[in-house]
Amino acid sequence: MRRSPLPRRLIGYARVSTSEQDTHAQRLELVAAGCTIIVQEHGSGASRARPELARLLRDITKDAILVVVRLDRLARSVGHLLEVIETLERKGAHFRSLHDPIDTSTPQGMFSLQVLGAVAQLERALIAERTKAGMAAARARGRLPGNPGLRNGTIEARQAVSQARERAYLNELLGSMDRWLPTVQILRPNQSWSDVARILNGRGLGPWTTERLRRAVKRLAQEKLADPALLAPAPRQAAADRLAVLVQGIAQANPDLSLRAIAAQLEAMHERTLRGGHRWNASSVKHLLARTTVPD
């Protein structure tokens, strides 16, 4: 007898722009649609810095479906929507809007999404053309592009630019954290920041420097999106122990790597062997992994 497929887990996301507004109406629709969990957020539609959404995307599991009442409750633009859906796809999850023809678990919904992607690409091209035309017209009139207050060095203009940069930085972290933060959570604080950065870079998740990585994790910890314990100092280790922990970290960050692949990554990181050589082999990696294995 053929078993019917298990129902997919529906997770609702409800957002209003201010703390004075209420998500009650959205929650009623999401519950009626079958959502067993509903995440609520108070945040402006013009901002991409949404901590609750970031946590949801970080923790969502395979085959779950993120459900919203309308697209504007989730994303500030078509580009932002596509970024969120790409994140869900990497997790093996799906997206559904109750009042829009978007459901990435169905062929029809995927077609609508592809149409949206084409519209977003056209929108970016048109904006770029308008920007270039506007700057050319301004120069023709003898006007300089940019912020006049910033050119004049006013305190208000400098503060506004600083705040805008900080918002952009946080948005960048929120958009990328699901790709690299899980590896950091596995490795820190046992591994040094330098070694973690090198492991991430070796996996194509960079480029990271020690200071840039530490700053990124600290910023996410301030937003309660990362455990502050990740920022604790790494323990001091002898050279042989550091190598063993490093090899273990590479293996933990990507369990599918073979011993030869780990050896190749160590060479790419310009890591010296215990004897000071440049060439790594599978047996050396196996030996170092055995040093960190706790006997039963």
N, C-alpha and C positions, 0 to 999 in steps of 0.2 A: 504494500500500500504506500503510495507516494505521500510524503509529509508536506503539508503546506508550509511556505516560508515563514520564518519568525517575523513578527511586525518590527519595523524599524523604530528606533528611539527618536522621538520628536522633542527638540529643545527649542523653546520659544525665546525670542529676543524682543523686548519692548523698550522703546526709548521716547522720552519727551525732552524738550529743549531746556526747561527751567525746573527748579525745585518746586515751584508753585503749581506746576501742571501734574496731572495724575495719569498713570498708565492703566487705569482700571478698564477702560473700553478695549484697549489692545489685549489686555490679559484675558478678558472674556472671550474674544475671538480665538486667541491662541489655545485656550483650554478646550473650546468647542472643536477645534481642529485636531485635538488629541495630544497636545503637548503635556508631557509629564513634569517637565522642569521649565521654569520661565525666569530668565535673567533680565533684570530691570536696570536701566541706565538713565541718568539725567545729564545731558550734554548737548551743546549746540550742534545743529546740523552742519554748520560751517567748519567744525573742528573734527579732525580725524583722531584726536587723542581721547580714546574711550577705553578706560582701564577694564571695565566689566566685559566689553566685547573682546579685548585682548586676552583676558583670562579664559573666556569661553573658547576662543579659537585655539588657545594653548592646550586646553584640557579635553577638547571634544574627541570622541573616539570613532573608530572606523564604523561605517554604515549608519551613523547618526545623521539626522537631518536638522539643520538650523532653519527655523521657521520665523518669518516676520509677517506682519499684517500688510505692509506696503514697503516698496523698495526704499522710499525716502526715510524710513525708520532705521535703516541699516547703514546706507552709504551716502556720502556727501556728493558723489559724482559717479558717472559710469566707470571711470578709471578705478576709483576706490572700490566699487562693487566687484569689479573683475579681480582686483587684488585679493579681496576677502574670499571669493569663490575659488581662486587658485590655491589659497591656503587650505581651504576645506578639501579640495581635490588631493592635495599632498597627504592629508590625513586619512583619505579614503571616505570622507564624509560628503554630504550633499546639502543643497540649499533650496528653499521653497518660499515663494511670496504668495500670500493668500489672495491678494487683489491684482496680481500681475501674472502674465503667462510664463513665469520662470519656475522651473522645477528640474534641477539638474539630475534627478534620478530617472527622468523620462526622456526619450528621444525628442519629443516636441519641445520640452523645456530647454534642452541643450541647443536646439536650433535657434530658439529665441535669444539665447545667450550669445550665440555666434553673431547674430544680427546686431546685438548691442555692442559687441566688440568692434564690429566694422564701423558703427556709428561713432564710438569713442575715438577710433583712429582718425576718422574724418574730422571730428571736433578738434582734436589736437592740431591737425594740419591747418585748419581754418584759423585757430587762435594764433598759431605761430605766424601765419601770413598777415593777420591783422596787426600783430605786435610790430612786425618789421615795417609795415606800411605806416603805422602811427609814429614810430621813431624817425623814419625818413621824413615825414611831414613836419615833425617837430624841429628837426635839424634845419629843414628848408626855411622855417620861420625864425631861425636863430635861437631856438630854445634848446637847453641841454636836457637830455633824458635823466631820470633819477629823481631822488627826493631832495627838494630845495633845502629843507631843514637840515638834512644830513650834510649837504654840501656846506652849509653855513655853520655846522658844528654845534647845533643846539642840543642841550641835555635831553630834552623830550624826544627828539628824533633818534638820538643814539640809544636811549632806553627802548624805544619802540622797535628798533632794528634788533637789539639784543633779545627782546622777548620773542620776536618773530623767529629768530634763529633757534632759540630754545624750543619753541613749538615744532619747528621743522625737524629738529634733531630727535625729539621724542616721537614724532610721527614716523621717522625713519626707523627707529628702534622697534616700534610697535609693528611695523610692516615686515621686519626681518627676523624678529626674535624667535619665531617658531622654528627657523632653520638652524640657528647656532646655539641658542640658550640651552636646549636639552643636553648638548655635549658638555657645556660648561657645568651644568648641574651634576653630571656624572663625574667630572674630573676635579672640581673644586670642593674643598680647599686642599685636598691631598696633593694636587699638582701645582707647581708654581704658575703664575700668570704667564710667564715667558713660554713655558712648555705647552700650556693650554692654547695660547695664541698660535704657536707653531703647528700644533695638531689640527686646529681649525683651518689654518692656511693650507696644510697638507691635504685636507679633505675638500679643498676648493670653497671653503666657507668664509674666506677673507676678502681682502687683506686686512689682517689685524696686527696692531702693535701692542705691546704689553700695556701701555698706558691707555690706549684707546679702548681696549677690551675691558680693563678695570673700570674706566669711567662709564662705559655702557652698562655694565652690570650694576654699578652703584646707582645709576639713574633709574634703572628698572626696580631696584630695591626700594628706592624712595617712593615709587609709584605702587609698591606692594605687589609687583609682578615677578619679583625674584626674591629668594630667601637671603636675608642679610648675612647668614652664616657663610655664604659663598665668598664674602669679602674677608674672612678671617685669614691671618697669615699662614702660609704653607709651612709645614714642619721642615726643619733643617735635616739634610740627609747626606750621607757619604756618597761618593761618586757612583759606586756600584749599586747602592740602594736607589739612587735617583734614576739610574738607567732602568732598573727593574720596574719602578713605579711608572716611568714614562712609557715603557712597552706595554705594561698592563693598561694604562690609560688609553693608548691607541687601540688596543684590542677591545676595551669596554666601549669606546666611542663608536666603533664599527665592528660588531661581532662577526660579520660576514667575511672579514679580511683573513686571508690565509697567512701562514707564517712567512712565506716568500713576499707577500704584499706588504706585511709589516716591515720586513727587512728593507724593501724598496722605499717605503716612506721614511724610515730612519736615514737612509742614504740621501734622500731628497732634502731632509732637514739638516744635512751635514753633521749628523750626530756620530761621534767617534765610538768605536767598540771598546770593550773593557781593556783590550790590549793596545788601544790607541789607533787602530786601523780605520780605514774609510769604507771597507767592503763588509757588508752584513750578509749572513746566511741564515737559513731557516733554523739550523741547530742552535745558533747563538740566541735567537729570539726565543726558542723553546726553553733554553736554559734560564733566561731571565724571567720568563713567565712562571717557571717552576719555583723561582725564589719567592714569588708573591703569593703562591698557592698555599692556602691554609689546609693542613692535613685533617682528614675526618677524625 
